[in-house]
Amino acid sequence: MSLGPHADFIVAAYAVTIFVIAALIAWVVLDYSTQRRILGGLEERGVTRRSQRKG
Amino acid sequence: MPVIDLANPTRFLNIVNRVLPWLIAATLILFVIGFYRVMNAPDDYQQGATVKIMFLHVPAAWLGMFGWGLMSVAALGTLVWRHPLADVAGKSAAPIGAAFTLICLITGSLWGRPTWGTYWVWDARLTSMLVLFLLYLGVLALYWTAEEPGRGARAAAVLSLVGAVNLPIIKFSVDWWNTLHQPASVFRMGGSSIDPALLTPLLIMAVAFTLLFLTLHLAVMRNEILRRRVRSMRLQQAQKLAEASA
């Protein structure tokens, strides 16, 4: 596959796209583990949500 | 199961947990097929190999607009029915839509330099797309800086509805004004003007990116629901401590 005389622009476009999407995925994964960890800590200390207490 | 059941955050989380692995798998498979087709796609007779940038740029542009459309529908849910899940959906779409709009702007510039001879011109399509990105930043600022989440949600919902005016401007800018940006070539009266050898990989990449958007959106919504639970539990804990010390 030849990218021709403008290969730099094509490679840069794909690199930027991969970088932005990778950053987005990393943020989502890290945020999920952070929220799960905090929730786990609160539940360990016996803090429950109102809806849990009713159930 | 009635559709209304999805509006229950706990039930929604259960469904998301079941659906996400399948969505991730489908997204990955489509990207593998899409990249294979992109690598083997022929050069365009005018653009040469830079047409490969279009396989990123076009889906990113669609999803940048799709994200705002989603936020506008969610805004109605927030303002009219005051449903918290609608606000969660709107807030979660904002960073993803902003990311795709940013990709659209950058890849467009990188395509424009070798094709038009410039990274940027202030034509109607490019400018309205930049306005969309700035609107996304505005909504994110409203969500992330509001001390009281409900107030931030209402302000962001109003901005989402007002900003929706920009969507038809983006779409029809190439028809209403004389722009350097080419007119619609995929969805237009009389069918697509793109050769199937380029159109097929473009559509596969568009579906792959759309699945990625939906996957990320569900994942961000799940995070937001958990964040709200954390906030609510912390408030209850603080209330209990205050009552105990009183």
Interface residues (C-beta under 8 A of the other chain):
Chain A: M1 S2 L3 G4 P5 H6 A7 F9 I10 A12 A13 Y14 V16 T17 V20 I21 A23 L24 I25 W27 V28 D31 Y32 Q35 R36 I38 L39 L42 R45 V47 T48 R49 R50 S51
Chain B: T10 M39 N40 D43 G48 A49 T50 K52 I53 L56 H57 A60 P95 I96 A99 L102 I103 I106 T107 L110 W111 R113 P114 L212 L216 A219 V220 R222 N223 L226 R227 R229 V230 S232 M233 R234 Q236 Q237
